[in-house]
Amino acid sequence: MALSPSEFADAPVSGRTVLAIDVLRATSAAVAACDAGCALIVPVPDEAPALARRDGGGVLLAGERGGQAIPGFDLGNSPDEFTRERVEGRTVVLTTTNGTAAMMRAAAGAAAALAALTNVSAAARWARGQARDVTLLCAGTNGKVAMEDDFPEQVTELMAFLEDDFPTAHPFGRVKAMPAPVAEDRYVGPAVWMLGSSMWSSAAAVEFGLPYSFAHFFSPVKTRDAIEAYMRNFRPGVRLEKPEATVAVGVICADTQEEAEFLSASVKLLQQRIRLGERKPVAAPEEALRELKMRGEMPLEEGEWPRYFVGTPAVVRERLEQMAGELGIDEVIVNTIVWDHEKRIRSYEMLAKEFRLG
């Protein structure tokens, strides 16, 4: 395995099966394009050879530099852009900051393919079926190791550790989780959930057969798409027989709508600060209101439901139940951020009482 481009030169590829991996974008986008019926994907090193291939018809140019779409190109490198309507039957010429270098290096192998979380099982089966030694080329980020590129390996090792399932000869085979939980004379580790806020995490939960929690309060745009994709694509396995999903939402409860809205000023300011890269403590609502007024309108990208459900317990319960019903889930995780800790505890207590919990 080469964890970054700096290791490509020493990574053996001749006569081997090679998988190129750029989990977050490039290979995920290429897999999405193939799934949508594109005729061919051609990786190129930069914009010039891509532009030279444009024919005004069946060729689409896609890619990014530094995470930004390339001016004059037809597509970026988000998997969501590669829809059937846009790419079916067409050639996609792709150039990215990191991923296409791994793709082109992989082409020197006896057989080469792309691996992403959305096709990791299929890619592994294909690689085994080639009956050759396998080399993994991780695209990295700006020439350095990117943690997400070996994310599947990290999750596999974590699950093997928690489930006491390392092969005997594995370097970690003698490492045991302590205290070791046992049920019916069998080692049983803690339940592991995949938490995320993107379609990428939804696909990862499916591939690993894990329950899935979507961080709606953090990124609410893809909530329905991610949950529905997880439910639709889930396959029964050794960990779960049926899909199990939750969403994590923000909640602020108070005796009146007015008080709840007042308390929510703190988290509204916090969200703006985070968006601007300002890491500061949660502000008191009075201070937050003054600063929000000074900053003016700064709309955050919202989805079908708000990041935070704010109001009296009855109002919040109604909205949470409506959301859960729409998504087909029976559990919701609530997160409350307010300045006054006693108000935070009070919000949880009021909501619990409304749902007759405890």
Buried (B, 14 or more C-beta within 10 A) or exposed (E): BBBBBEBBEEBEBEEBBBBBBBBBBBBBBBBBBBBBEBBEBBBBEEBEEBBEEBEEEEBBBBBBBEEEBBEEBBBBBBBEBBBEEBBEEBBBBBBBBBBBBBBBBBEEBEBBBBBBBBBBBEBBEBBEEBEBEBBBBBBBBEEEBBEBBBBBEEBBBEBBBBBBBBEEEEEEEEEEEEEEEEEEEEBEBEEBBBBBBBBBBBBBBBBBBBBBBBBBBBBBBBBBBBBBBBBEBBEEEEBBEEBBBBBBBBBBBBEEEEBBBBBBBBBBBBBBBEEEEEEEEBBBBEBBBBBBEEEEEEEEEEBBBBBBBBBBBEBBBBBBEEBBEBBEBEEBBBBBBBBBEEBBEBBBBBBBEBBEEE
